[in-house]
Amino acid sequence: MRQEEQITTQQMIKQNYELTRKLGKDIKKIKVYMALQTLTSILWILVIVVPIILAVIYLPPILKPYAERVMNIYQMSNQTMDYMQKLK
């Protein structure tokens, strides 16, 4: 009986060792996946946030001449409307 218990104990230890090795491999894969997921999230944030910041910094000077043109057209249209109302 003692020998049978020893055999089953050795089998259980061997089985436990194998399962522990498999769990270790799985945990390593999970850690790598989580690291890649974190890196991907950071890159996506940069892809969205950096262009917005650059737009806030660089677009106003670039768009200023176009805004002035639009304002001139708007003022001219108002003057034309005022002139047409005076003609009535």
Backbone bond lengths (Angstrom), bond angles and torsions (degrees), N, CA, C in turn:
res aa  C-N    CA-C-N  psi(-1)  N-CA   C-N-CA  omega(-1)  CA-C   N-CA-C  phi
1 M - - - 1.441 - - 1.533 110.35 -
2 R 1.290 116.24 -41.61 1.467 121.21 -179.48 1.529 110.42 -60.91
3 Q 1.323 116.81 -39.91 1.456 121.91 -178.92 1.533 110.04 -67.17
4 E 1.310 117.50 -39.77 1.464 121.31 177.86 1.521 111.20 -63.90
5 E 1.329 116.44 -40.96 1.468 120.54 177.46 1.513 110.83 -63.72
6 Q 1.323 116.17 -37.21 1.459 120.08 -179.69 1.523 109.67 -68.34
7 I 1.317 117.33 -40.10 1.460 120.94 178.96 1.523 109.80 -63.94
8 T 1.292 117.10 -47.19 1.458 119.05 -179.65 1.538 110.70 -66.17
9 T 1.318 117.06 -35.07 1.466 119.72 177.76 1.519 109.94 -65.92
10 Q 1.330 116.95 -41.92 1.459 120.12 177.66 1.520 110.79 -64.90
11 Q 1.306 117.09 -39.86 1.465 120.69 177.66 1.528 110.47 -63.76
12 M 1.325 115.66 -41.49 1.464 119.09 179.20 1.528 111.09 -65.34
13 I 1.318 116.68 -39.77 1.468 119.88 178.48 1.521 110.10 -64.66
14 K 1.332 116.81 -42.87 1.457 120.74 178.79 1.536 110.73 -63.80
15 Q 1.315 116.31 -43.75 1.465 120.64 178.82 1.529 110.35 -63.99
16 N 1.319 116.94 -41.85 1.467 121.68 178.29 1.531 110.45 -62.37
17 Y 1.330 116.28 -41.02 1.460 121.07 178.96 1.531 110.57 -62.61
18 E 1.317 117.18 -45.26 1.476 121.28 179.60 1.529 111.07 -62.73
19 L 1.310 115.91 -45.02 1.468 119.43 179.66 1.528 111.41 -64.31
20 T 1.333 115.97 -37.69 1.461 119.91 178.45 1.528 110.50 -65.03
21 R 1.318 117.17 -40.46 1.469 120.49 177.55 1.530 110.83 -62.99
22 K 1.330 116.92 -43.52 1.465 120.61 179.35 1.533 110.41 -63.49
23 L 1.324 116.42 -41.68 1.464 120.08 178.68 1.532 110.69 -63.83
24 G 1.317 116.23 -39.67 1.464 120.37 177.85 1.514 111.19 -60.98
25 K 1.327 117.18 -43.20 1.470 121.15 177.89 1.529 110.71 -63.95
26 D 1.329 115.80 -43.50 1.464 119.90 179.65 1.526 111.38 -63.24
27 I 1.318 116.66 -41.61 1.466 120.36 179.26 1.515 110.61 -64.23
28 K 1.316 117.30 -38.45 1.465 120.98 178.54 1.535 110.17 -63.63
29 K 1.331 116.43 -42.75 1.465 120.34 177.95 1.533 110.65 -62.53
30 I 1.312 116.05 -41.51 1.464 120.30 179.82 1.527 110.69 -63.79
31 K 1.327 117.05 -41.63 1.466 120.60 178.90 1.523 111.12 -62.59
32 V 1.327 117.01 -42.68 1.467 120.78 178.10 1.525 110.02 -63.28
33 Y 1.320 116.90 -44.42 1.460 121.01 179.23 1.529 111.10 -60.77
34 M 1.330 116.68 -43.29 1.465 120.08 179.91 1.522 111.24 -65.75
35 A 1.322 117.57 -38.31 1.462 120.45 177.73 1.522 110.70 -64.48
36 L 1.324 117.13 -42.89 1.462 120.45 177.90 1.525 111.19 -65.50
37 Q 1.305 116.48 -37.80 1.461 120.25 178.88 1.534 110.47 -65.29
38 T 1.314 117.20 -40.77 1.462 121.04 177.42 1.520 110.47 -63.99
39 L 1.315 116.92 -44.68 1.469 121.28 178.80 1.525 110.72 -61.70
40 T 1.311 116.80 -42.92 1.466 120.77 178.86 1.525 110.81 -63.38
41 S 1.310 118.02 -40.29 1.464 121.15 178.41 1.528 111.19 -63.23
42 I 1.310 115.85 -42.99 1.469 119.89 178.64 1.518 110.31 -62.97
43 L 1.329 117.05 -42.62 1.472 119.96 179.33 1.525 111.49 -63.99
44 W 1.335 117.79 -40.39 1.456 120.39 178.39 1.526 111.01 -64.08
45 I 1.325 116.60 -39.75 1.468 119.62 177.50 1.522 109.89 -62.84
46 L 1.325 116.75 -42.94 1.460 120.02 178.66 1.527 111.81 -63.77
47 V 1.316 116.31 -38.00 1.464 120.04 179.32 1.527 110.58 -63.91
48 I 1.321 117.54 -30.79 1.461 120.68 -179.26 1.523 111.67 -90.14
49 V 1.313 119.01 -44.74 1.461 122.45 -172.02 1.532 112.74 -77.28
50 V 1.314 117.79 -42.70 1.471 120.44 -176.49 1.530 111.60 -60.96
51 P 1.325 120.43 -46.68 1.466 118.46 177.64 1.532 113.34 -61.80
52 I 1.321 117.34 -34.44 1.469 119.33 178.27 1.526 110.03 -65.53
53 I 1.317 116.96 -44.60 1.465 120.24 179.13 1.525 110.56 -62.93
54 L 1.323 116.88 -43.92 1.467 120.05 178.54 1.527 111.22 -63.46
55 A 1.314 116.93 -37.75 1.465 120.00 178.25 1.521 110.91 -64.59
56 V 1.319 117.86 -41.15 1.464 121.08 179.32 1.524 110.41 -64.00
57 I 1.313 116.43 -35.51 1.467 119.71 -178.05 1.525 112.07 -78.70
58 Y 1.327 117.80 -46.27 1.462 121.04 -168.99 1.520 115.59 -99.19
59 L 1.315 119.84 -22.99 1.468 119.89 -175.63 1.528 114.92 -72.09
60 P 1.316 121.46 -38.82 1.462 118.64 -178.78 1.534 114.38 -55.87
61 P 1.333 120.70 -46.10 1.466 118.67 177.17 1.526 113.12 -64.87
62 I 1.314 116.37 -32.20 1.467 119.60 -179.45 1.523 110.46 -73.16
63 L 1.318 117.58 -38.42 1.472 121.36 -176.19 1.529 113.73 -85.51
64 K 1.313 118.33 -10.43 1.458 120.93 -176.55 1.530 113.14 -58.15
65 P 1.342 120.22 -46.96 1.473 119.07 178.08 1.524 113.08 -60.27
66 Y 1.320 117.44 -37.86 1.461 120.60 179.88 1.525 110.84 -68.96
67 A 1.313 116.90 -37.27 1.457 120.53 177.66 1.525 110.26 -65.20
68 E 1.331 116.82 -38.96 1.471 119.95 177.32 1.516 110.98 -63.85
69 R 1.322 117.29 -40.38 1.476 120.21 178.35 1.526 110.73 -62.05
70 V 1.332 115.94 -44.20 1.456 120.01 179.94 1.525 110.14 -62.94
71 M 1.321 117.66 -41.65 1.465 121.13 178.64 1.522 110.73 -63.43
72 N 1.340 118.00 -40.27 1.464 121.30 177.33 1.525 110.58 -62.08
73 I 1.299 117.20 -44.19 1.471 120.63 178.97 1.521 110.04 -63.14
74 Y 1.318 117.56 -41.36 1.452 121.91 178.79 1.527 110.79 -63.10
75 Q 1.319 117.18 -43.63 1.465 121.08 178.77 1.522 110.78 -65.03
76 M 1.336 116.37 -40.36 1.461 119.26 178.88 1.529 110.53 -64.53
77 S 1.316 117.09 -39.18 1.458 119.46 179.50 1.534 110.21 -67.04
78 N 1.329 117.64 -37.36 1.459 120.46 176.44 1.524 111.10 -64.42
79 Q 1.315 116.93 -41.21 1.463 120.52 178.84 1.527 110.20 -64.47
80 T 1.313 116.00 -40.24 1.462 120.03 178.99 1.523 110.24 -64.54
81 M 1.319 117.04 -41.51 1.468 120.54 178.83 1.526 110.47 -64.58
82 D 1.317 117.08 -41.94 1.465 120.28 177.66 1.531 110.77 -61.87
83 Y 1.325 116.58 -43.09 1.467 121.02 179.89 1.522 110.26 -63.70
84 M 1.324 117.76 -40.70 1.472 121.04 -179.66 1.519 111.09 -68.02
85 Q 1.302 117.40 -34.08 1.464 120.74 178.16 1.526 110.41 -69.79
86 K 1.300 117.22 -33.92 1.462 120.68 178.54 1.527 110.51 -68.95
87 L 1.315 117.16 -31.42 1.464 121.34 -179.88 1.532 111.92 -70.94
88 K 1.285 117.84 -24.65 1.474 119.98 -177.69 1.451 110.79 -69.81
